[in-house]
């Protein structure tokens, strides 16, 4: 897929409410005003299918489900994979309606075979924060066992991956028929929506720090130099080196960009004064302070701003 899919995160103003879903999660969902989210993986080919020509399919799915559907960009892959991230947000029913629409399309296009008598089976890999996996597993594995029994799907949770700095997510693989996957996803999402940590961990579709990007570098004078502040380790503070010429794109007009980054990530961001460079470089100091998750999100957003300034093609696509 090219960059035409960048920015498909449109709201659903004027969209018709989705029909009542047959897959009601247990226990009962929260009030309609409450929102939740679900992230899962898709290959580039599958992402293209979900977006559709000119964005027609994703627009249709958003209208029919009343959920918001966002995708990571075509170079933003989940760490250790070549798969992009899809994030669906809305009420539990809206999210599940959208997920069922997406999984149905992917099953029909990539898994179903002509003349196949048995119901086709596939899998979906959900992205769940480490801190929320315990609630899915339950004491002695009781919760995940009940999910498997109730849905008849095969559910596996990947071990925690320590190979990537700042990696705070694990993959929950759900395999089975379409209805088995939808039922299992419904049970899992219902459980996650009761988890305050999970609800508060919502962020951009691609929340990972810069080293996770598959872009090799940001140019000779870009960003990418990272220094842990030894004196502030306990308060979670990281300093990035950003080329002086790129500070403007990080700050934005009237401080718009840096304010947005701070609001979305929850981190505090301080940029050194002009002429105050990291020793031995011409890079300004960008200090990010907050929780590890807030730092990861802010760092990723800053690096993306720098990447857009360094790449004319990317800069053009991010203007939308």
N, C-alpha and C positions, 0 to 999 in steps of 0.2 A: 504494500500500500504506500502511496505517496503521502505528502503532507496535507492532502485535502481533508483528511479526517481530523486535523488538529482543531480543537475548540468545540467538539460536539459535546457540550455540557449545557445545552439550552434549557431554559425553564419551560414550564408547561402552562403558561398563561393562556387561558381560554380553552384548555384541554377538557374534554368531557370526562367525568368521573368514571373510573374503571368499574366494570360489572363485579358483583359480589363473587369472590373467589371460592371455588369448591374446596380448596385446601386450607381450612382454618387451622392455624397453629394451636397447640396446646402448651401452656394454658392460654386464656383469652388474651388477645393483643391489647396494647395500651390504647388510650383515647386517640381519636383520629388526628389530633393536633400533634401528637408525639411522632417523631421521626426516628428512623434507624437507617442502617446502611449495610451493604454486603459487598465484599470485594472477592473477585475470583479471576482466574487466569484464562487467557485465550491466545492462540497463535496469531500471527499476523494475518494469515488467511481467514481465520475465524473472525478476527476483528473487522476485516474488510466486509465479510458477510453481514455482520451485525450493523455496520454503518450503512451499507447499501449505496447505490449509485446516487451521488449528490447528497448523501445523508438521508435518503428517503426511508430506509428501513428503521434507523434509530429514531427518526422523528415519529414514525408510525408507532413504534413500540412505546415511546414516551407518551404519546397521545392516548393510546389504548390503556396503558397501565396507570397513567398519571404520576409515574415515578420519574426521577431524574437519572439519566444514564451518562456516565463519563468514562472515557478511556484514556489510559496513559498514551503518550505520543509514540510514534513508531520506532523510536530508538530507546524508549524507557521500558526496560524489561525487569521482571521480578528477579532479584539476585539469584544467580546460579542457573537461570533458565534463559530461553529466547522467547518467552511468552510475555505478552502485554497484560495490563491490569484493567479490568472492568469494574467500575464502582456504580452500584445502584442504590439510590437513597429515596426515602419516602416513608410512609407508614408500612407496617409489616405486610399488610395485604398488597399494597402497591408494589413493594419490592418483590414479593413473591410472584405477583402477576407478571412483572417485567422479566424476572428470571425464567419463568416458565416459557414466555414468548421467545426469549433468547435461546434457551436449551432446546426447544422444539425445532427452531430453525437450524441450529447446529447439528442436531441429531439427523434431521432430514437431509441435510446437505453433505455431511461428512461421515455419517455412520450407517445410515440405512442403505440397504442394497435391494435392487429390484428382484422380486420373486422370493424375498426372504420371508419364511413362514413365521419364525420366532420373532417376538418383539425385540427390536434392536436395543443394545445396551451401550452405554458410554460412561464417561466419568466427568466430573467437574471438580476442580481443585479450588476450594475456598481459602481465603487468606484470613487468618485469625491471629490477633496479638497473643504473644506468649502468655501474658497475664490472664487471658480469658480462656485458655485451653483447659485449665483445671475444671472449670464449670461444665465443660462439655464432657470431660472424662468422668467426673463424679468420683465419689469415694469408692476405691477398689474397682474402678471402671464401671460402676453401676449405671451411670447416666448414658455413656456411649453404648453400653449393651442394650439398654432399653430403646435407644434410638434405632439400633440395628434391628431389633425384634419388631418394633412398630412399623418401620419403613420397609424392611426386607432388603435394604440397600447395604452395600459393603462400605464401611466407614473406617478410614485410617488417618491417624494424625502423625505427621512427620516429627522426627526428633528435633530438638532445638539446634539450630545451625549457628555455631560460633565462628564460622569461617569468614563472616562479613561483619565488620565493625558497625555497630549501630543497628544490627539486624534484630528486630523485635517481633517478628511474625513467624508463624509456622503454617504449613499447608495441611488442610483437612480435605482428604480426597474422598469423594462420594461417588460410588460406582453402582450402576444398575440400570433398570429401564427408566424411561422419562418420569413416570409416576413415582417410582421408588426414589429417584433423585429429588424430585420436588417435595415429597413428603419428608425425607431426611433433612433437606435444606430448611423446610418449614420448622421442624423440631429444633434444629441447631440455631436458627435465627431467633426463634422465640426465646430460647435459653440465653443467647447473647444479649438480647434486648433488655433482659433483666439485670445485666451486669453493668454497673455504673462505669467501671473502667472502660469497657468496650464502647459504651455510648459516648463517652468523653474523648475517645481516641480517634474520632472521625477527623480526617484531614483531606488533603488533595489526593487524587487517585494514585499519584506516585510520590510517596512521602520519604523516599530513601535518600540518604546522603549522597553527595557527588560521586564517590568512588563506585557507586552502583550503576552510574550512567554507562552506556556502551559507546559513548563518544570518547575517542582516545585522548583528546586534550582540547583546550579552549584557545589554542594559539600561543605563540611564544610569550606574549605579555598578558595572558589571561589570568584566571584564578586557578586555584587548585592547591596552593601551598597551605598547609594546615598545621597549626601549632597548638598543642594543649597548654593551657596556662597552668604551670605547676603550682602557683600560689593559690589558684582558685579551683583546684580539682574537685574539692568537696562541694562547691557551689555550681558545678557543671558549667564551665565557661570554656569556650573554644574561640580561637582567633584565626581568621582566614586572611590570606594575602590576596588582595584584589588590585589589579593594575589601576593606576591613577586614572587612566583614560576611560576606565569602565565604571568608575564610582558613580558617575552621573546616571547610568542606566539602573544601577542598584537603588539609588535614592529616588529617582523619578521626578517628574515635574512637581514642584512644591512639596516634595517629600512623599508623593502619593505611593510609589512602589514600596519604599521601606516601611511605611505605615501599614500597608496591606500585608506585607510579609510578617510584620510583628503581630498584627491582629489574628491572622490565620494560624500562625505557629504558636503564639503565646509566648514567644521568646523576646527578650530585650536585646536590641541591636545598637551598637555604638560604633561609629566610624571615626578613625583618627583624623586630626586636622591636616590640612594641606602641608606637605613637607615632612609629615611624621610617618616615615616609612618603616617597614620591617627591615632590620639590619641586613645590609648587603644587597638590598633589592630596591626597586622603585614602586613597590606594592604598598598601598595603604592598608592599615589594620582595620579589619571588620570583626569586632568582638561580639559573640552571641552568647547570651547567658539565659539559663532556664533549665527545665527538665531535659533529660536526654532526648525524649521524643520531640520536644519543642525545638531543640537545637538541630536535630536531624531534618525536620521539616523546613526550618528557616534556611539551613545550609543548602538544601536541595533547591529551594526557590531562588536563593541568591546565585547559585551556580548556573541555574537555568537562565537567569537574566544575563549573566556574563556570556553564556554560550550563545544567546540570541544576538548579542552585540558582536561576537566574534565571527558568527556565521551569517552572511547575507541572506542565504536561503531561509534559515531558521528565523531570522529577524523578520522576514517578510510574512511568514506564516503566523507568528505570534502577535502580529498587529491586529488580527481579527478579534 
